[in-house]
Amino acid sequence: MTAGTLHIVAAEPVLHGVLKLTWDDGYEGIVDLRGIMAHGDIFTPLRDPASFKTVHVSPFGHSISWGEEGDETVDFGCDRLRDLAEQQAALLARAS
């Protein structure tokens, strides 16, 4: 994890359950949320491909969310997403 306060500046669906995220320090990472989305009723809306595509960066870039602003159905925090992006990138690097 990179030191300092990070903010997400862009979130783009790549596949259903997979996002390309960009942070304000220039780091770009792919985050696969499919394993997380498979568990728990809270993630039911994200299992719908059309709903998953509605991802947006929350104000100030502290998280990404789905749903209407102020009434987000699901959100993931910036730091946790960065950790996931770095962990998943490291796993892919070791596998190749």
N, C-alpha and C positions, 0 to 999 in steps of 0.2 A: 504494500500500500504506500502511496506517495504521501509525504508529509504535507501539511497545510490544508487549507479549506478548498475543496474542489466543488465545482458546479458542472452540471450537465448542460450542454448548449444545444444538443440535437439528439433526437431519437428517431430511428427509422426501422420499420419492420423489414426483415430480410426474408424470413420464412415464418410460417405460423409458429409462434413460440420463441422466435429468435429475433433479437434486435441488434442493430448497429448503433452504438452510442458514441458520442463525442463529448469530451470534457473540455473545460476552459484552459487546460494546460496543453491542449493539442492532442492528447492521447485519444485514439480511436480503438474501440474494442467491440467484439461480437460477444453477446451474452445469450446463452441458451437457457431459457426459462422453462422449457418443456417439462423437465423433471419436477420442478417446483409446482407448476400449474396442474400437474396430474393429481395433486393431493389437496384436500380441503375444499369445503363448499365455497369459501371466499373466492376461489379462483374459477368457479364455474363460468362467470361471464367471459373470461379470457379464453376459454376453450372454444368459443365461437370465433372463427377466423375473421369475420367482419368486425366484431368487437375488439379483437386484438389489434387490428390495424388502426384503431382510434387513439393509440398511445400519444401522449403529449408530455412535454417537459413542463413541470409545475413552475409557478412564478419563482424567480430567483435561482432556478436550477438545482434545488435541493433534492428533487425526486422526479420520477416519471410516474404518470398516473393514467388511469382510464376512467371514463365517466365525466360528468359535468364538473367544471371548476367549482370548488366549494362543497361538492357532493361526490367526491371520487369514490368509485367502487373498490378499486385496488390501487395501491401505490407501493413503490420500491424506493428506498433511500439511495442517494448518490454514493455514499461510501460503500454500502453493501454491494451495489452494482459494480463499482470499480474493483472491489475484491473479487467478485465472481468473474469479471472480464479477465483480470490478471491470472487467476487460478486456471480458468479454462484455456487461456492462451498457453500457459506453461504445460498443461496436460497435452495439448495438441503438439507442442514443440517436442516433447519427450516421445510422443508416439510416432513422429516422422523420422 
